[in-house]
Amino acid sequence: QLQLVETGGGLVQTGGSLRLSCAASGRTFRTYTMGWFRQAPGQERQFVAAIPYSGDSTYYADSVKGRFTISRDNAKNTVTLQMNSLKPEDTAVYYCAADPITYSGSYYASRGMPYWGKGTLVTVSS
């Protein structure tokens, strides 16, 4: 089992930056693919980014490519989402997620991941 806790959400102006962190409990963290998803009010959950346990590749949704960066520190059991050039349409609850099996970004975009945090709210004002 893996427990996930997100921090770092808040209010930021358009063009600003935020850094989200996810702390994971469990000694098997380094074997999980980690991801970030988001859900805006009235909308379906959306895949944002994912990184496998090796950290040697990353997957991004087209809407955040070039602006967001996912990274992980297996020694600290953390995964981070650096969000730059934020837009009002980035406003959502952001969820950290984990999967013991590594799939493609397109797979996660359609299927999600089995383990979830409770989410942290990001609000981008115009």
C-alpha positions in Angstrom: 0.0 0.0 0.0 1.1 3.5 -0.7 -0.3 6.7 0.9 0.1 10.0 -0.9 -0.1 13.5 0.5 0.0 16.6 -1.7 1.2 20.1 -0.6 1.9 23.4 -2.4 -1.4 24.5 -3.8 -2.6 28.0 -3.5 -3.6 31.2 -5.4 -1.3 32.6 -8.1 -1.7 35.2 -10.8 -1.6 34.4 -14.5 2.0 33.9 -15.6 3.1 32.9 -12.1 4.6 29.7 -10.8 3.8 27.1 -8.2 5.5 24.0 -7.0 3.5 21.0 -5.9 5.0 18.2 -3.8 3.7 14.8 -3.0 5.1 12.8 -0.1 4.6 9.1 -0.3 4.8 6.6 2.6 5.9 3.1 2.0 9.2 1.6 1.3 8.3 0.5 -2.2 7.9 4.1 -3.5 10.9 3.8 -5.8 9.1 1.0 -7.7 6.0 3.0 -8.5 5.3 5.2 -11.5 4.1 8.5 -10.1 1.8 10.9 -11.7 -0.2 14.1 -11.4 -3.8 14.6 -12.5 -6.2 17.5 -12.1 -9.9 18.1 -12.0 -11.5 21.5 -12.6 -15.1 22.2 -11.3 -17.6 20.5 -13.5 -15.0 18.7 -15.6 -13.6 15.2 -15.8 -10.3 14.3 -14.3 -7.4 15.1 -16.6 -3.9 13.5 -16.9 -1.1 16.1 -16.3 2.2 14.3 -16.1 3.9 11.0 -15.1 7.3 9.7 -14.3 8.4 6.1 -14.0 10.4 4.8 -11.0 13.7 5.2 -12.9 13.0 8.8 -13.6 14.6 8.4 -17.1 11.5 9.5 -19.0 8.5 11.7 -18.5 5.0 12.0 -20.0 3.0 15.2 -20.2 -0.4 16.3 -21.4 -0.1 18.6 -24.4 -1.8 21.3 -22.5 1.1 21.6 -20.0 4.0 20.5 -22.1 6.8 23.1 -21.9 5.3 24.8 -18.8 5.2 22.0 -16.2 8.0 19.7 -15.1 7.6 16.5 -13.1 10.5 15.1 -11.1 11.0 12.6 -8.3 13.4 11.9 -5.5 13.4 8.2 -4.6 15.6 8.8 -1.5 13.0 11.2 -0.1 9.9 9.5 -1.4 8.7 12.6 -3.1 7.5 13.6 -6.5 7.2 17.3 -7.5 5.4 19.2 -10.2 6.9 22.5 -11.1 4.3 24.7 -12.8 5.4 27.8 -14.7 3.6 30.3 -16.9 0.3 29.4 -15.2 -3.0 30.2 -16.9 -6.5 30.5 -15.5 -7.4 27.2 -17.3 -4.9 25.5 -15.0 -7.2 26.1 -12.1 -8.1 22.8 -10.6 -7.6 20.3 -7.7 -4.3 18.6 -8.4 -4.0 15.0 -7.4 -0.9 12.9 -6.9 -1.2 9.3 -8.1 0.8 6.1 -8.3 0.9 2.9 -10.2 3.0 -0.1 -9.5 3.2 -0.9 -13.2 4.6 1.5 -15.8 2.4 2.2 -18.8 2.5 5.0 -21.4 1.2 8.5 -20.9 -1.7 7.8 -23.2 -2.7 4.8 -21.0 -2.7 6.9 -17.9 -4.7 9.6 -19.6 -7.5 7.2 -20.2 -7.2 4.8 -17.3 -5.7 6.8 -14.4 -3.8 5.2 -11.6 -4.9 3.0 -8.8 -3.5 5.0 -5.8 -4.5 8.6 -5.1 -3.9 11.5 -2.7 -6.6 13.8 -1.5 -5.6 16.6 -3.7 -4.5 20.2 -3.4 -6.3 23.2 -4.9 -4.5 25.5 -7.4 -6.2 28.7 -8.4 -4.9 30.9 -11.1 -6.4 34.4 -11.2 -6.7 36.4 -14.4 
